[in-house]
Amino acid sequence: WSARLAPLFADFAQVRDGDSVLDVGCGTGSLVQTVADRTHRSQIVGIDPAQAFIEYCRKRFADPRIEFACGSALELPYPDGYFGQSLSLLVLMFIPQPEKAASEMRRVTRPGGTVAACTWDRTGMQLNAIFWEEAVRLDPMAEKKAGRPQHCNRQGHLAELWHAAGLTDIEETVLEIRADFNSFDDYWSPYTHGAGPQGAYIGGLSRERRDRLRESLRQRLLGGEPPGPFSLGAKALAVRGIVPLG
């Protein structure tokens, strides 16, 4: 999902070649890859609190313009005005203090630079919603394990954060993508390998309960139709703003 969304977000954030770019919560590097593909002179830094992601990214990227560091969005280890742009893709909704993260992103961005972020719209994420609706129907305790974002996930939330952080020229938009699946197994398989909160939840189920959930989801997604391709949609909210010059 992040790989599909990153190009749309980069368009909205108006990534400029030559600007140094910080990716806050870089994960496996989807946004870093997109920025690298679109620039030739930009220095790019990805930061994430998970050492495993940082190690993965260091192996994945050989471009000398790119570097990675382990650290928190709440205490970015960079001086004031260090970057031309600070970006964050699908991260703020999971940070306990998103207002602090927004303030830190603004702090490390130079005057006139862009600060932008993107989060899932709570009401527009079909793939996640369908999974957890079926999981909770079969197991009410699943609600506690859903890992659903509790903030920054409705229209207007991100703009409020950006205003509070003192940014100007604030714009908010909705980004829409679709995920195409060749079959139900194409949809189900990533979860069995531990992908996301869904994968973690499935990993803790007995074989019988896992099979029940699988069949419930198959019926929900395909109904009585013969096996075949299908698609699910997702909406994300994005915001951008400018660090004041004065």
C-alpha positions in Angstrom: 0.0 0.0 0.0 2.7 2.5 0.9 4.4 1.8 -2.4 1.2 2.6 -4.3 0.5 5.7 -2.3 4.0 7.2 -2.2 4.0 8.6 -5.8 0.6 10.3 -5.2 1.9 11.7 -2.0 5.1 12.9 -3.5 3.1 14.8 -6.2 1.0 16.5 -3.6 4.1 17.3 -1.4 5.7 18.9 -4.5 9.1 17.1 -4.0 11.8 19.3 -5.6 15.1 18.1 -6.9 18.0 19.7 -5.0 16.1 19.9 -1.7 17.4 17.7 1.1 14.5 15.5 2.2 13.7 13.8 5.5 11.3 10.8 5.5 10.0 10.5 9.1 9.0 6.9 9.8 10.6 5.5 6.7 9.6 1.9 7.3 10.9 -0.3 4.4 11.6 2.8 2.2 8.7 3.2 -0.1 8.8 7.0 0.1 12.6 7.1 0.0 12.5 5.1 -3.2 9.9 7.5 -4.8 11.9 10.6 -3.9 15.1 9.0 -5.1 13.5 8.1 -8.4 12.3 11.7 -8.9 15.5 13.5 -8.0 19.1 13.6 -9.0 20.7 16.1 -6.6 18.7 15.7 -3.4 20.1 14.2 -0.3 17.6 11.9 1.3 17.5 10.8 5.0 15.1 8.1 6.3 14.5 7.8 10.0 12.6 5.1 11.9 12.4 3.9 15.5 12.6 0.3 14.4 16.2 -0.9 14.0 15.1 -3.8 11.8 13.6 -1.4 9.2 16.8 0.7 9.2 19.0 -2.4 8.7 16.7 -3.5 5.9 16.8 -0.1 4.2 20.6 0.1 4.4 20.8 -3.2 2.5 18.1 -2.2 0.0 19.6 1.1 -1.1 23.0 1.6 -2.5 22.5 5.2 -3.7 25.2 7.4 -1.9 22.6 10.2 -1.7 20.5 8.2 0.8 21.2 7.5 4.4 19.2 6.0 7.3 19.1 6.6 11.1 17.3 5.0 14.0 15.3 7.6 15.9 12.0 8.9 17.1 9.7 11.4 15.3 9.2 13.0 18.7 12.9 13.9 19.1 14.4 14.2 15.6 18.3 14.2 16.0 18.8 17.1 13.6 19.5 20.9 14.0 16.9 23.5 13.2 16.3 24.2 9.6 18.4 21.3 8.4 16.2 19.9 5.6 14.4 21.5 2.6 11.4 19.2 3.0 10.2 16.9 5.8 7.7 14.3 4.8 5.9 11.4 6.6 3.9 8.7 5.0 1.3 6.6 7.0 3.0 7.2 10.3 1.4 10.1 12.3 -1.8 8.1 13.0 0.2 5.7 15.1 2.3 8.2 17.0 1.0 8.9 20.5 1.8 12.6 20.3 1.3 13.6 16.7 1.4 17.3 17.6 4.9 16.9 18.9 5.9 15.0 15.7 4.5 17.9 13.6 6.3 20.4 15.6 9.6 18.5 15.2 9.1 18.2 11.5 8.6 21.9 11.2 11.7 22.6 13.5 14.1 20.7 11.3 12.8 22.2 8.1 14.3 25.5 6.8 12.2 28.6 6.4 10.3 28.4 3.1 10.5 24.6 3.1 7.7 22.1 2.9 6.3 19.9 5.7 3.9 17.3 4.5 2.2 14.1 5.9 -0.2 11.5 4.8 -2.4 9.1 6.9 -5.2 6.6 6.2 -8.7 7.9 6.3 -10.4 5.9 9.0 -13.6 5.6 6.9 -12.0 4.9 3.6 -9.7 1.9 4.1 -11.7 -1.1 2.7 -8.9 -3.6 3.0 -8.3 -3.0 6.7 -12.0 -2.4 7.5 -13.2 -5.7 6.0 -10.5 -7.8 7.7 -11.2 -6.4 11.2 -15.0 -6.4 10.8 -14.8 -10.2 10.1 -12.2 -10.8 12.8 -14.2 -9.0 15.5 -17.4 -10.7 14.4 -15.8 -14.1 15.1 -13.7 -12.9 18.0 -14.7 -9.7 19.9 -11.3 -9.6 21.6 -9.8 -8.9 18.2 -10.8 -5.3 18.5 -8.0 -4.8 21.0 -5.4 -6.1 18.6 -6.6 -4.2 15.5 -4.0 -1.5 15.8 -6.4 0.9 14.2 -5.4 4.6 14.2 -7.2 6.7 16.7 -6.2 10.1 15.5 -5.1 12.1 12.4 -7.6 9.9 10.5 -10.5 12.2 9.7 -10.6 15.2 7.3 -9.4 18.3 9.1 -7.3 16.6 11.7 -4.0 17.0 9.9 -4.8 20.6 9.0 -5.4 21.4 12.6 -2.0 19.9 13.5 -0.3 21.9 10.9 -1.9 25.1 12.0 -0.9 24.4 15.6 2.7 23.8 14.5 2.8 27.3 13.0 2.9 26.3 9.3 1.4 28.5 6.6 -0.1 28.0 3.2 -1.7 24.8 4.5 -3.5 22.6 2.0 -5.3 19.3 2.6 -6.5 16.7 0.1 -7.7 13.1 -0.3 -5.6 10.6 -2.1 -7.3 7.5 -3.5 -5.8 4.2 -4.6 -7.0 0.7 -5.5 -5.3 -2.6 -4.8 -5.9 -5.3 -7.4 -5.7 -9.0 -6.4 -5.5 -11.9 -8.8 -7.3 -14.2 -6.3 -8.3 -14.5 -2.7 -5.0 -16.2 -2.0 -3.2 -13.1 -3.4 -5.1 -11.1 -0.7 -4.6 -13.6 2.1 -1.1 -14.7 1.7 0.8 -11.6 3.0 -1.0 -11.8 6.3 0.2 -15.4 6.8 3.7 -14.0 6.6 3.1 -11.6 9.4 2.3 -8.4 7.5 0.9 -5.6 9.7 -1.4 -5.9 12.7 -3.5 -8.4 10.7 -0.5 -10.7 10.2 0.3 -10.5 13.9 -3.2 -11.3 14.8 -3.4 -14.3 12.5 -0.1 -15.6 13.8 -1.6 -15.9 17.3 -4.7 -17.9 16.2 -5.0 -21.7 16.3 -5.2 -23.4 12.9 -9.0 -23.9 13.3 -9.7 -20.3 14.2 -7.4 -19.1 11.3 -9.3 -21.3 8.9 -12.6 -19.9 10.1 -11.4 -16.3 9.6 -10.1 -17.2 6.1 -13.3 -18.7 5.0 -15.3 -15.8 6.5 -13.2 -13.3 4.6 -13.4 -15.3 1.4 -17.2 -15.3 1.6 -17.2 -11.6 2.4 -15.0 -10.7 -0.5 -16.2 -13.1 -3.2 -19.6 -14.2 -2.0 -21.0 -16.9 -4.3 -18.9 -15.7 -7.3 -16.3 -18.1 -8.7 -12.7 -17.5 -7.7 -11.1 -14.7 -9.7 -9.6 -11.2 -9.5 -11.0 -8.4 -7.4 -10.0 -5.0 -6.1 -10.3 -3.0 -2.9 -10.1 0.8 -2.5 -8.4 3.0 0.1 -8.5 6.7 0.8 -5.7 8.6 2.5 -5.6 12.1 3.9 -2.7 14.4 3.1 -1.6 17.8 4.3 1.2 20.2 3.4 2.4 23.5 4.7 5.3 25.9 4.5 7.6 27.0 7.3 7.3 30.8 7.6 10.2 32.9 6.4 10.1 35.3 9.3 
